[in-house]
């Protein structure tokens, strides 16, 4: 199923690239402003998760039919509502504490950005770490009237390799 979805996505990207007009050039100042505002959005996302403010956190996910979130190579969520549903099952006292390392934000075009970073996340209940994991995140964000929204993303964990 994932192979089929990726083929469809690749075809869509190729067709879009063939039919689309070139994206307008971004000035250095505009690109820097995009990077700064996306960085602020990611920081707000991290703060909301650490404070268990799920409604505020999930508002940063785009509520549109094209939304996709992949985990370790599989489509995990097809809507922001599905992520909200999953978070509603997290105990009320649990916080999600995430740190980012080596974050890169690319201003793709006016109102469009991509981000990639390494991350480390802990699910914490009161002062006890319940479990943790880390890896890499990539996201595509689009600017809406309400601010930057995540339209697609993925997380993956490192795969142990034989030496």
N, C-alpha and C positions, 0 to 999 in steps of 0.2 A: 504494500500500500504506500509506504514511504517513497519507494522508487517511482511509482506512478505520480505521486504528488510532486516530487522533485522534477520529473520530466515536464509536467504541466507548468510548473513555476519557471523552469528554464525556457520553455517555449514562449511563455508570456513575456519574460524579460527580453528575449531576442526579438519578438514581434514589436514590443514597445520601443526598443532601441532603434529598430529599422524604420518605424513610422514617426517617431517623436522628433521634434525639432531639437536642436542642441539646447542644453540648459543654459540659461543666462550666466555669464561670468559673475562671480562674486568678488567684490572688492575685498582687500585684506581686512578692512574694518568690519565689513558685514560678516565675513567668515569668523572673525574673532568674536563678534557679538553672538553669533550662533553658538560657537563653542562654549562661551561663558554662560549663556542661558540654558543650554542643554546640561552643562555641568551643575548648575543650580537646581535643575529639575531632578537630576540623579541624586543630589544631596538631599533634597526634600523627600524623595522616594525612600532613601535609606533611613532618614529620621522618622518618617511615618511608620516604617516597619519596626524600628527599634522601640517605638512608643505604642505598638499594637493598634495603630490607627488605620485599620484595614480599608475603610471607606475612602479615606484620603489617599492612601497608597494606591488602591486599585483604580481610582479616578484618573491616574496617569496612564493607564492602559486605554487605547482607543476602543471605543464602543462601535466598531464597524464590522461588517460581515467578512472582511478580508483579514481580520486579525488572526495571527498564528503564533504560538509559542512552542518551541521544540526543546526537548530535554534528551540529551545523549542520543541524538539521531532520530527521535520519534516525535511526531506531533503530539503534544501533551494537552494543549488547550486550544480551542478554536474560537474562543470569545473571552472578553474581559469578565463576562458574567460567570463563566466556568471557573475562572481564577477566584472571583469573589466567593463562589460556592465552596471551593476547596478551603479557602481561608476561614469560612464560617465554621468549619469543623475543627479549627485549631482552638485549644482551650484558651479562655479569656485571659489567663495570666501569662500566656506565652508571648515572648517578644522574639523578633527575628533581627539579629544583629549581623550586619554585613560590612566588610571592609573591601575597598577596591584598591588594586595595585596596577600601575602601568596603564592607566586609562588613556585611551586615544579617542578623540571626538573629531569627526570629519564633517565639515559643512559641505554637503553634496550639492545643494542648490538652494535658492531662497525657500525657506520653510521645510527643508529636508536635511536630516543629519543621520550619520551612522556612528555607532560607538562600539568599542570593544575594550575589554578589561579582564584582568584576572580578578578573582574574588575569593573571599573566605566567608562563610556564613555559619552562624550558630543559632540554634533554636534554644532559647533560655527561658526557664521558668523560675521566677524570683531571682535567685543568685546561682542556680544550678544549670550548667550547660547540659541540655538533654541530648543533643547530637550536633555534629558539625560536618560540613562538607565544603569543598572548594573546587575551582576549575576556571573556566572561561565563560564570559557572557559576550554576546553580540546583540545589538539592537538597531532597529531602524525607527527613527522618530520623525513625526510630521507635526508642524506647528498648526494648531487649531486656535480659534478665538479664545479658548480657555487656557491655552498654553501648549507646551510640548506634550505629545501623546505617543506612546509606544505602539507601533502598528505591527511589528514583528520582532521576534527575538529568539534567542537560543541560549541554553546553558549546556555545558558539557564538563564532565570530570575527566581528569587525566587517565589514560589507559596504561596500566603497568606494562612495561616492555622488557623482554628478556635481553640481557646483556650479552 
